[in-house]
């Protein structure tokens, strides 16, 4: 396995407090997929989930910068959870046979994501 890129991002959960689907839909729809919004707002502390997914998207972009010269939008990145809760990255424009591995964590005021892009 060869490491092609790494990325990390940390976000303040405070930035995401008070966001609602009703009043902030234009902003939220620029960043998150429908599946991500459904997941985040299904939790009581949705700000933590919004923040950690935003951090994940930023970390993916940083990691992919070393893989491809192409820039893509945060909306091209979909962070979903497996049945056991592990986060998985789906990218609409993945390059070659690269795989994106992600770790997400959050607490009451911080959210962090670490990404490694590998090729087998």
N, CA, C and O atoms as CSV, one atom per row, in Angstrom:
chain,resi,resn,atom,element,x,y,z
A,1,UNK,N,N,0.846,-1.168,0.000
A,1,UNK,CA,C,0.000,0.000,0.000
A,1,UNK,C,C,0.900,1.244,0.000
A,1,UNK,O,O,1.853,1.337,0.774
A,2,UNK,N,N,0.580,2.184,-0.875
A,2,UNK,CA,C,1.348,3.421,-0.986
A,2,UNK,C,C,0.484,4.603,-0.543
A,2,UNK,O,O,-0.659,4.743,-0.979
A,3,UNK,N,N,1.033,5.442,0.319
A,3,UNK,CA,C,0.319,6.650,0.746
A,3,UNK,C,C,0.501,7.723,-0.319
A,3,UNK,O,O,1.625,8.076,-0.676
A,4,UNK,N,N,-0.611,8.235,-0.820
A,4,UNK,CA,C,-0.592,9.261,-1.855
A,4,UNK,C,C,-0.786,10.665,-1.300
A,4,UNK,O,O,-0.342,11.641,-1.904
A,5,UNK,N,N,-1.440,10.768,-0.165
A,5,UNK,CA,C,-1.684,12.080,0.426
A,5,UNK,C,C,-2.293,11.957,1.804
A,5,UNK,O,O,-2.944,10.962,2.123
A,6,UNK,N,N,-2.078,12.978,2.621
A,6,UNK,CA,C,-2.702,13.041,3.942
A,6,UNK,C,C,-3.323,14.426,4.123
A,6,UNK,O,O,-2.888,15.402,3.512
A,7,UNK,N,N,-4.333,14.491,4.962
A,7,UNK,CA,C,-4.972,15.769,5.248
A,7,UNK,C,C,-5.593,15.741,6.628
A,7,UNK,O,O,-6.047,14.698,7.096
A,8,UNK,N,N,-5.609,16.881,7.268
A,8,UNK,CA,C,-6.224,17.003,8.583
A,8,UNK,C,C,-6.928,18.355,8.657
A,8,UNK,O,O,-6.483,19.325,8.042
A,9,UNK,N,N,-8.013,18.418,9.399
A,9,UNK,CA,C,-8.713,19.681,9.600
A,9,UNK,C,C,-9.405,19.641,10.952
A,9,UNK,O,O,-9.890,18.598,11.388
A,10,UNK,N,N,-9.443,20.787,11.602
A,10,UNK,CA,C,-10.148,20.929,12.872
A,10,UNK,C,C,-11.097,22.117,12.746
A,10,UNK,O,O,-10.747,23.146,12.169
A,11,UNK,N,N,-12.283,21.964,13.285
A,11,UNK,CA,C,-13.307,23.007,13.201
A,11,UNK,C,C,-13.885,23.284,14.581
A,11,UNK,O,O,-13.933,22.408,15.445
A,12,UNK,N,N,-14.317,24.508,14.763
A,12,UNK,CA,C,-15.043,24.888,15.968
A,12,UNK,C,C,-16.514,24.527,15.777
A,12,UNK,O,O,-17.140,24.953,14.807
A,13,UNK,N,N,-17.053,23.758,16.686
A,13,UNK,CA,C,-18.465,23.367,16.608
A,13,UNK,C,C,-19.355,24.607,16.713
A,13,UNK,O,O,-20.453,24.636,16.157
A,14,UNK,N,N,-18.885,25.611,17.415
A,14,UNK,CA,C,-19.653,26.851,17.607
A,14,UNK,C,C,-20.116,27.455,16.276
A,14,UNK,O,O,-21.215,28.005,16.194
A,15,UNK,N,N,-19.285,27.354,15.242
A,15,UNK,CA,C,-19.643,27.892,13.916
A,15,UNK,C,C,-20.925,27.278,13.366
A,15,UNK,O,O,-21.593,27.885,12.529
A,16,UNK,N,N,-21.273,26.089,13.826
A,16,UNK,CA,C,-22.392,25.339,13.265
A,16,UNK,C,C,-23.629,25.346,14.168
A,16,UNK,O,O,-24.678,24.822,13.794
A,17,UNK,N,N,-23.500,25.941,15.358
A,17,UNK,CA,C,-24.658,26.052,16.259
A,17,UNK,C,C,-25.704,26.972,15.643
A,17,UNK,O,O,-25.367,27.979,15.021
A,18,UNK,N,N,-26.928,26.634,15.813
A,18,UNK,CA,C,-28.014,27.485,15.344
A,18,UNK,C,C,-28.393,27.310,13.888
A,18,UNK,O,O,-29.377,27.893,13.435
A,19,UNK,N,N,-27.624,26.511,13.135
A,19,UNK,CA,C,-27.989,26.272,11.738
A,19,UNK,C,C,-29.222,25.376,11.686
A,19,UNK,O,O,-29.313,24.384,12.411
A,20,UNK,N,N,-30.158,25.732,10.831
A,20,UNK,CA,C,-31.354,24.907,10.653
A,20,UNK,C,C,-31.603,24.685,9.171
A,20,UNK,O,O,-31.219,25.502,8.335
A,21,UNK,N,N,-32.245,23.580,8.859
A,21,UNK,CA,C,-32.594,23.274,7.472
A,21,UNK,C,C,-33.495,24.372,6.910
A,21,UNK,O,O,-33.354,24.773,5.755
A,22,UNK,N,N,-34.408,24.845,7.726
A,22,UNK,CA,C,-35.394,25.818,7.248
A,22,UNK,C,C,-34.755,27.168,6.911
A,22,UNK,O,O,-34.984,27.705,5.827
A,23,UNK,N,N,-33.960,27.718,7.825
A,23,UNK,CA,C,-33.432,29.065,7.608
A,23,UNK,C,C,-32.065,29.112,6.929
A,23,UNK,O,O,-31.673,30.164,6.423
A,24,UNK,N,N,-31.339,28.012,6.906
A,24,UNK,CA,C,-29.983,28.003,6.347
A,24,UNK,C,C,-29.821,27.007,5.205
A,24,UNK,O,O,-28.709,26.556,4.933
A,25,UNK,N,N,-30.909,26.662,4.539
A,25,UNK,CA,C,-30.856,25.608,3.528
A,25,UNK,C,C,-29.931,25.953,2.363
A,25,UNK,O,O,-29.256,25.065,1.843
A,26,UNK,N,N,-29.882,27.205,1.941
A,26,UNK,CA,C,-29.022,27.569,0.812
A,26,UNK,C,C,-27.554,27.316,1.152
A,26,UNK,O,O,-26.822,26.728,0.355
A,27,UNK,N,N,-27.128,27.755,2.326
A,27,UNK,CA,C,-25.756,27.527,2.774
A,27,UNK,C,C,-25.471,26.035,2.940
A,27,UNK,O,O,-24.466,25.534,2.436
A,28,UNK,N,N,-26.348,25.330,3.642
A,28,UNK,CA,C,-26.137,23.906,3.911
A,28,UNK,C,C,-26.106,23.084,2.630
A,28,UNK,O,O,-25.303,22.158,2.514
A,29,UNK,N,N,-26.958,23.403,1.677
A,29,UNK,CA,C,-27.011,22.641,0.423
A,29,UNK,C,C,-25.801,22.881,-0.472
A,29,UNK,O,O,-25.553,22.094,-1.387
A,30,UNK,N,N,-25.047,23.941,-0.233
A,30,UNK,CA,C,-23.805,24.176,-0.981
A,30,UNK,C,C,-22.688,23.257,-0.498
A,30,UNK,O,O,-21.758,22.953,-1.245
A,31,UNK,N,N,-22.787,22.819,0.746
A,31,UNK,CA,C,-21.705,22.062,1.375
A,31,UNK,C,C,-22.011,20.578,1.514
A,31,UNK,O,O,-21.152,19.736,1.249
A,32,UNK,N,N,-23.223,20.257,1.927
A,32,UNK,CA,C,-23.559,18.886,2.300
A,32,UNK,C,C,-24.489,18.233,1.284
A,32,UNK,O,O,-25.291,18.900,0.630
A,33,UNK,N,N,-24.362,16.907,1.168
A,33,UNK,CA,C,-25.298,16.142,0.347
A,33,UNK,C,C,-26.588,15.940,1.146
A,33,UNK,O,O,-26.623,16.169,2.355
A,34,UNK,N,N,-27.621,15.518,0.471
A,34,UNK,CA,C,-28.897,15.259,1.154
A,34,UNK,C,C,-28.741,14.189,2.225
A,34,UNK,O,O,-29.313,14.298,3.309
A,35,UNK,N,N,-27.957,13.146,1.913
A,35,UNK,CA,C,-27.735,12.072,2.894
A,35,UNK,C,C,-27.010,12.587,4.134
A,35,UNK,O,O,-27.336,12.200,5.256
A,36,UNK,N,N,-26.027,13.459,3.927
A,36,UNK,CA,C,-25.295,14.010,5.064
A,36,UNK,C,C,-26.207,14.871,5.939
A,36,UNK,O,O,-26.161,14.780,7.166
A,37,UNK,N,N,-27.025,15.696,5.314
A,37,UNK,CA,C,-27.936,16.546,6.085
A,37,UNK,C,C,-28.944,15.713,6.864
A,37,UNK,O,O,-29.250,16.007,8.020
A,38,UNK,N,N,-29.451,14.681,6.224
A,38,UNK,CA,C,-30.404,13.793,6.904
A,38,UNK,C,C,-29.748,13.164,8.131
A,38,UNK,O,O,-30.342,13.121,9.208
A,39,UNK,N,N,-28.517,12.678,7.961
A,39,UNK,CA,C,-27.790,12.062,9.066
A,39,UNK,C,C,-27.535,13.078,10.184
A,39,UNK,O,O,-27.832,12.808,11.348
A,40,UNK,N,N,-26.988,14.237,9.837
A,40,UNK,CA,C,-26.623,15.235,10.850
A,40,UNK,C,C,-27.827,15.710,11.649
A,40,UNK,O,O,-27.766,15.807,12.875
A,41,UNK,N,N,-28.921,16.006,10.953
A,41,UNK,CA,C,-30.092,16.542,11.644
A,41,UNK,C,C,-30.943,15.462,12.308
A,41,UNK,O,O,-31.956,15.766,12.937
A,42,UNK,N,N,-30.533,14.203,12.169
A,42,UNK,CA,C,-31.214,13.137,12.906
A,42,UNK,C,C,-30.664,13.031,14.332
A,42,UNK,O,O,-31.196,12.285,15.154
A,43,UNK,N,N,-29.605,13.777,14.617
A,43,UNK,CA,C,-28.988,13.784,15.945
A,43,UNK,C,C,-29.346,15.066,16.694
A,43,UNK,O,O,-29.454,16.139,16.101
A,44,UNK,N,N,-29.525,14.935,17.983
A,44,UNK,CA,C,-29.868,16.090,18.816
A,44,UNK,C,C,-28.774,17.158,18.736
A,44,UNK,O,O,-29.073,18.348,18.635
A,45,UNK,N,N,-27.522,16.738,18.780
A,45,UNK,CA,C,-26.389,17.672,18.703
A,45,UNK,C,C,-25.888,17.745,17.258
A,45,UNK,O,O,-24.754,17.373,16.958
A,46,UNK,N,N,-26.750,18.228,16.381
A,46,UNK,CA,C,-26.421,18.223,14.951
A,46,UNK,C,C,-25.228,19.111,14.611
A,46,UNK,O,O,-24.555,18.861,13.611
A,47,UNK,N,N,-24.945,20.135,15.409
A,47,UNK,CA,C,-23.806,21.018,15.123
A,47,UNK,C,C,-22.491,20.240,15.137
A,47,UNK,O,O,-21.614,20.502,14.314
A,48,UNK,N,N,-22.344,19.290,16.056
A,48,UNK,CA,C,-21.127,18.475,16.100
A,48,UNK,C,C,-20.983,17.645,14.835
A,48,UNK,O,O,-19.882,17.504,14.302
A,49,UNK,N,N,-22.081,17.102,14.358
A,49,UNK,CA,C,-22.044,16.257,13.163
A,49,UNK,C,C,-21.805,17.083,11.903
A,49,UNK,O,O,-21.089,16.645,11.002
A,50,UNK,N,N,-22.395,18.267,11.834
A,50,UNK,CA,C,-22.127,19.166,10.704
A,50,UNK,C,C,-20.655,19.581,10.702
A,50,UNK,O,O,-20.008,19.577,9.655
A,51,UNK,N,N,-20.134,19.937,11.867
A,51,UNK,CA,C,-18.744,20.389,11.976
A,51,UNK,C,C,-17.761,19.294,11.596
A,51,UNK,O,O,-16.798,19.548,10.872
A,52,UNK,N,N,-17.992,18.084,12.075
A,52,UNK,CA,C,-17.032,17.012,11.800
A,52,UNK,C,C,-17.081,16.589,10.330
A,52,UNK,O,O,-16.056,16.198,9.771
A,53,UNK,N,N,-18.250,16.662,9.701
A,53,UNK,CA,C,-18.321,16.354,8.278
A,53,UNK,C,C,-17.661,17.450,7.444
A,53,UNK,O,O,-17.026,17.163,6.429
A,54,UNK,N,N,-17.810,18.695,7.865
A,54,UNK,CA,C,-17.119,19.780,7.174
A,54,UNK,C,C,-15.606,19.596,7.305
A,54,UNK,O,O,-14.876,19.742,6.325
A,55,UNK,N,N,-15.136,19.279,8.508
A,55,UNK,CA,C,-13.710,19.012,8.716
A,55,UNK,C,C,-13.253,17.853,7.839
A,55,UNK,O,O,-12.162,17.894,7.270
A,56,UNK,N,N,-14.085,16.820,7.728
A,56,UNK,CA,C,-13.757,15.675,6.880
A,56,UNK,C,C,-13.600,16.066,5.426
A,56,UNK,O,O,-12.662,15.627,4.761
A,57,UNK,N,N,-14.503,16.880,4.930
A,57,UNK,CA,C,-14.435,17.325,3.537
A,57,UNK,C,C,-13.169,18.151,3.293
A,57,UNK,O,O,-12.496,17.978,2.277
A,58,UNK,N,N,-12.852,19.046,4.227
A,58,UNK,CA,C,-11.639,19.858,4.102
A,58,UNK,C,C,-10.384,18.975,4.130
A,58,UNK,O,O,-9.451,19.199,3.360
A,59,UNK,N,N,-10.363,17.985,5.006
A,59,UNK,CA,C,-9.217,17.081,5.094
A,59,UNK,C,C,-9.072,16.255,3.817
A,59,UNK,O,O,-7.953,16.005,3.368
A,60,UNK,N,N,-10.187,15.831,3.230
A,60,UNK,CA,C,-10.137,15.087,1.962
A,60,UNK,C,C,-9.541,15.960,0.865
A,60,UNK,O,O,-8.687,15.503,0.105
A,61,UNK,N,N,-9.980,17.203,0.778
A,61,UNK,CA,C,-9.452,18.108,-0.251
A,61,UNK,C,C,-7.950,18.297,-0.075
A,61,UNK,O,O,-7.209,18.282,-1.058
A,62,UNK,N,N,-7.495,18.472,1.150
A,62,UNK,CA,C,-6.060,18.621,1.415
A,62,UNK,C,C,-5.296,17.366,1.014
A,62,UNK,O,O,-4.228,17.456,0.410
A,63,UNK,N,N,-5.834,16.201,1.344
A,63,UNK,CA,C,-5.163,14.938,1.019
A,63,UNK,C,C,-5.158,14.675,-0.480
A,63,UNK,O,O,-4.169,14.177,-1.017
A,64,UNK,N,N,-6.244,15.003,-1.155
A,64,UNK,CA,C,-6.340,14.753,-2.595
A,64,UNK,C,C,-5.488,15.725,-3.405
A,64,UNK,O,O,-5.185,15.456,-4.567
A,65,UNK,N,N,-5.101,16.839,-2.816
A,65,UNK,CA,C,-4.265,17.808,-3.504
A,65,UNK,C,C,-2.966,17.166,-3.983
A,65,UNK,O,O,-2.443,17.535,-5.034
A,66,UNK,N,N,-2.447,16.212,-3.225
A,66,UNK,CA,C,-1.233,15.518,-3.618
A,66,UNK,C,C,-1.461,14.412,-4.629
A,66,UNK,O,O,-0.502,13.882,-5.190
A,67,UNK,N,N,-2.708,14.057,-4.872
A,67,UNK,CA,C,-3.047,12.959,-5.778
A,67,UNK,C,C,-3.362,13.476,-7.170
A,67,UNK,O,O,-2.994,12.856,-8.168
A,68,UNK,N,N,-4.029,14.590,-7.235
A,68,UNK,CA,C,-4.473,15.126,-8.514
A,68,UNK,C,C,-4.363,16.638,-8.492
A,68,UNK,O,O,-4.583,17.273,-7.460
A,69,UNK,N,N,-4.029,17.200,-9.617
A,69,UNK,CA,C,-3.980,18.650,-9.733
A,69,UNK,C,C,-5.357,19.264,-9.841
A,69,UNK,O,O,-5.501,20.484,-9.779
A,70,UNK,N,N,-6.383,18.421,-10.005
A,70,UNK,CA,C,-7.746,18.926,-10.165
A,70,UNK,C,C,-8.325,19.319,-8.812
A,70,UNK,O,O,-8.104,18.652,-7.802
A,71,UNK,N,N,-9.054,20.395,-8.819
A,71,UNK,CA,C,-9.740,20.859,-7.617
A,71,UNK,C,C,-11.200,20.453,-7.745
A,71,UNK,O,O,-11.783,20.554,-8.824
A,72,UNK,N,N,-11.783,19.999,-6.663
A,72,UNK,CA,C,-13.198,19.663,-6.710
A,72,UNK,C,C,-13.902,20.281,-5.519
A,72,UNK,O,O,-13.265,20.731,-4.567
A,73,UNK,N,N,-15.194,20.298,-5.582
A,73,UNK,CA,C,-16.034,20.956,-4.588
A,73,UNK,C,C,-16.266,20.060,-3.378
A,73,UNK,O,O,-16.199,18.835,-3.469
A,74,UNK,N,N,-16.540,20.702,-2.236
A,74,UNK,CA,C,-16.890,19.927,-1.044
A,74,UNK,C,C,-18.159,19.117,-1.286
A,74,UNK,O,O,-18.366,18.084,-0.650
A,75,UNK,N,N,-18.996,19.574,-2.189
A,75,UNK,CA,C,-20.249,18.868,-2.496
A,75,UNK,C,C,-19.982,17.545,-3.231
A,75,UNK,O,O,-20.826,16.649,-3.223
A,76,UNK,N,N,-18.797,17.425,-3.872
A,76,UNK,CA,C,-18.419,16.174,-4.541
A,76,UNK,C,C,-18.053,15.083,-3.540
A,76,UNK,O,O,-17.946,13.912,-3.903
A,77,UNK,N,N,-17.863,15.467,-2.296
A,77,UNK,CA,C,-17.443,14.541,-1.242
A,77,UNK,C,C,-18.655,14.209,-0.378
A,77,UNK,O,O,-19.318,15.101,0.150
A,78,UNK,N,N,-18.932,12.920,-0.242
A,78,UNK,CA,C,-20.059,12.452,0.559
A,78,UNK,C,C,-19.502,11.563,1.667
A,78,UNK,O,O,-18.920,10.514,1.393
A,79,UNK,N,N,-19.681,11.982,2.909
A,79,UNK,CA,C,-19.211,11.191,4.049
A,79,UNK,C,C,-20.422,10.514,4.668
A,79,UNK,O,O,-21.312,11.161,5.220
A,80,UNK,N,N,-20.428,9.198,4.558
A,80,UNK,CA,C,-21.540,8.400,5.073
A,80,UNK,C,C,-21.024,7.497,6.188
A,80,UNK,O,O,-19.819,7.431,6.432
A,81,UNK,N,N,-21.917,6.818,6.850
A,81,UNK,CA,C,-21.530,5.870,7.886
A,81,UNK,C,C,-21.975,4.471,7.500
A,81,UNK,O,O,-23.060,4.274,6.951
A,82,UNK,N,N,-21.111,3.495,7.798
A,82,UNK,CA,C,-21.473,2.104,7.586
A,82,UNK,C,C,-22.479,1.706,8.660
A,82,UNK,O,O,-22.781,2.487,9.562
A,83,UNK,N,N,-22.988,0.501,8.556
A,83,UNK,CA,C,-23.949,0.008,9.546
A,83,UNK,C,C,-23.375,-0.008,10.961
A,83,UNK,O,O,-24.113,0.130,11.937
A,84,UNK,N,N,-22.045,-0.177,11.068
A,84,UNK,CA,C,-21.430,-0.191,12.403
A,84,UNK,C,C,-21.005,1.202,12.865
A,84,UNK,O,O,-20.415,1.346,13.935
A,85,UNK,N,N,-21.302,2.231,12.063
A,85,UNK,CA,C,-21.016,3.608,12.455
A,85,UNK,C,C,-19.720,4.191,11.934
A,85,UNK,O,O,-19.467,5.382,12.118
A,86,UNK,N,N,-18.888,3.378,11.286
A,86,UNK,CA,C,-17.619,3.875,10.758
A,86,UNK,C,C,-17.854,4.812,9.578
A,86,UNK,O,O,-18.672,4.513,8.708
A,87,UNK,N,N,-17.143,5.950,9.535
A,87,UNK,CA,C,-17.307,6.856,8.402
A,87,UNK,C,C,-16.606,6.335,7.151
A,87,UNK,O,O,-15.539,5.725,7.222
A,88,UNK,N,N,-17.229,6.590,6.014
A,88,UNK,CA,C,-16.692,6.189,4.710
A,88,UNK,C,C,-16.824,7.380,3.778
A,88,UNK,O,O,-17.835,8.083,3.795
A,89,UNK,N,N,-15.797,7.608,2.960
A,89,UNK,CA,C,-15.814,8.716,2.007
A,89,UNK,C,C,-16.168,8.197,0.623
A,89,UNK,O,O,-15.576,7.237,0.130
A,90,UNK,N,N,-17.140,8.849,0.012
A,90,UNK,CA,C,-17.495,8.584,-1.382
A,90,UNK,C,C,-17.233,9.873,-2.149
A,90,UNK,O,O,-17.755,10.929,-1.791
A,91,UNK,N,N,-16.430,9.790,-3.201
A,91,UNK,CA,C,-16.106,10.970,-3.999
A,91,UNK,C,C,-16.596,10.742,-5.415
A,91,UNK,O,O,-16.362,9.689,-6.007
A,92,UNK,N,N,-17.281,11.745,-5.951
A,92,UNK,CA,C,-17.840,11.601,-7.296
A,92,UNK,C,C,-16.755,11.583,-8.363
A,92,UNK,O,O,-16.982,11.090,-9.468
A,93,UNK,N,N,-15.578,12.115,-8.047
A,93,UNK,CA,C,-14.499,12.182,-9.036
A,93,UNK,C,C,-13.225,11.547,-8.482
A,93,UNK,O,O,-12.195,12.215,-8.400
A,94,UNK,N,N,-13.274,10.291,-8.106
A,94,UNK,CA,C,-12.090,9.627,-7.558
A,94,UNK,C,C,-11.108,9.334,-8.689
A,94,UNK,O,O,-11.515,9.036,-9.812
A,95,UNK,N,N,-9.842,9.419,-8.393
A,95,UNK,CA,C,-8.807,9.299,-9.405
A,95,UNK,C,C,-8.111,7.945,-9.305
A,95,UNK,O,O,-7.636,7.565,-8.235
A,96,UNK,N,N,-8.051,7.215,-10.428
A,96,UNK,CA,C,-7.388,5.921,-10.454
A,96,UNK,C,C,-7.997,4.967,-9.456
A,96,UNK,O,O,-9.210,4.957,-9.248
A,97,UNK,N,N,-7.153,4.168,-8.841
A,97,UNK,CA,C,-7.646,3.211,-7.851
A,97,UNK,C,C,-7.317,3.673,-6.426
A,97,UNK,O,O,-7.079,2.856,-5.537
A,98,UNK,N,N,-7.310,4.973,-6.229
A,98,UNK,CA,C,-7.039,5.528,-4.901
A,98,UNK,C,C,-8.207,5.249,-3.963
A,98,UNK,O,O,-9.367,5.243,-4.373
A,99,UNK,N,N,-7.876,5.018,-2.697
A,99,UNK,CA,C,-8.889,4.850,-1.652
A,99,UNK,C,C,-8.685,5.941,-0.614
A,99,UNK,O,O,-7.557,6.337,-0.323
A,100,UNK,N,N,-9.780,6.416,-0.066
A,100,UNK,CA,C,-9.731,7.466,0.950
A,100,UNK,C,C,-10.125,6.859,2.292
A,100,UNK,O,O,-11.237,6.356,2.455
A,101,UNK,N,N,-9.206,6.911,3.247
A,101,UNK,CA,C,-9.456,6.422,4.603
A,101,UNK,C,C,-9.648,7.635,5.505
A,101,UNK,O,O,-8.887,8.599,5.420
A,102,UNK,N,N,-10.655,7.592,6.364
A,102,UNK,CA,C,-10.980,8.763,7.176
A,102,UNK,C,C,-11.251,8.380,8.626
A,102,UNK,O,O,-11.811,7.324,8.919
A,103,UNK,N,N,-10.840,9.265,9.517
A,103,UNK,CA,C,-11.167,9.145,10.932
A,103,UNK,C,C,-11.763,10.478,11.371
A,103,UNK,O,O,-11.197,11.537,11.103
A,104,UNK,N,N,-12.908,10.418,12.047
A,104,UNK,CA,C,-13.611,11.612,12.519
A,104,UNK,C,C,-13.777,11.542,14.028
A,104,UNK,O,O,-13.988,10.468,14.591
A,105,UNK,N,N,-13.678,12.697,14.679
A,105,UNK,CA,C,-13.920,12.749,16.116
A,105,UNK,C,C,-14.443,14.134,16.476
A,105,UNK,O,O,-14.069,15.134,15.863
A,106,UNK,N,N,-15.318,14.176,17.485
A,106,UNK,CA,C,-15.823,15.473,17.944
A,106,UNK,C,C,-16.145,15.408,19.426
A,106,UNK,O,O,-16.435,14.348,19.981
A,107,UNK,N,N,-16.085,16.582,20.048
A,107,UNK,CA,C,-16.517,16.743,21.431
A,107,UNK,C,C,-17.424,17.962,21.458
A,107,UNK,O,O,-17.874,18.409,20.404
A,108,UNK,N,N,-17.698,18.498,22.607
A,108,UNK,CA,C,-18.688,19.575,22.675
A,108,UNK,C,C,-18.292,20.823,21.895
A,108,UNK,O,O,-19.177,21.532,21.418
A,109,UNK,N,N,-16.985,21.130,21.741
A,109,UNK,CA,C,-16.629,22.374,21.057
A,109,UNK,C,C,-15.655,22.235,19.898
A,109,UNK,O,O,-15.366,23.232,19.235
A,110,UNK,N,N,-15.140,21.055,19.627
A,110,UNK,CA,C,-14.188,20.853,18.532
A,110,UNK,C,C,-14.554,19.610,17.725
A,110,UNK,O,O,-15.113,18.646,18.247
A,111,UNK,N,N,-14.220,19.664,16.435
A,111,UNK,CA,C,-14.405,18.517,15.541
A,111,UNK,C,C,-13.133,18.388,14.715
A,111,UNK,O,O,-12.599,19.386,14.232
A,112,UNK,N,N,-12.646,17.160,14.550
A,112,UNK,CA,C,-11.407,16.935,13.815
A,112,UNK,C,C,-11.569,15.765,12.857
A,112,UNK,O,O,-12.301,14.811,13.121
A,113,UNK,N,N,-10.865,15.868,11.742
A,113,UNK,CA,C,-10.859,14.784,10.754
A,113,UNK,C,C,-9.428,14.563,10.288
A,113,UNK,O,O,-8.662,15.511,10.113
A,114,UNK,N,N,-9.084,13.303,10.090
A,114,UNK,CA,C,-7.783,12.916,9.548
A,114,UNK,C,C,-8.033,11.987,8.375
A,114,UNK,O,O,-8.814,11.042,8.480
A,115,UNK,N,N,-7.369,12.255,7.258
A,115,UNK,CA,C,-7.587,11.495,6.024
A,115,UNK,C,C,-6.252,11.020,5.468
A,115,UNK,O,O,-5.263,11.754,5.478
A,116,UNK,N,N,-6.239,9.787,4.983
A,116,UNK,CA,C,-5.099,9.236,4.258
A,116,UNK,C,C,-5.630,8.700,2.935
A,116,UNK,O,O,-6.597,7.940,2.909
A,117,UNK,N,N,-4.992,9.099,1.838
A,117,UNK,CA,C,-5.339,8.576,0.519
A,117,UNK,C,C,-4.270,7.557,0.160
A,117,UNK,O,O,-3.079,7.868,0.177
A,118,UNK,N,N,-4.694,6.334,-0.165
A,118,UNK,CA,C,-3.756,5.246,-0.454
A,118,UNK,C,C,-4.080,4.590,-1.789
A,118,UNK,O,O,-5.185,4.710,-2.319
A,119,UNK,N,N,-3.089,3.902,-2.304
A,119,UNK,CA,C,-3.270,3.056,-3.480
A,119,UNK,C,C,-2.672,1.703,-3.136
A,119,UNK,O,O,-1.546,1.618,-2.646
A,120,UNK,N,N,-3.432,0.645,-3.394
A,120,UNK,CA,C,-2.952,-0.715,-3.096
A,120,UNK,C,C,-1.951,-1.179,-4.129
A,120,UNK,O,O,-1.443,-2.297,-4.038
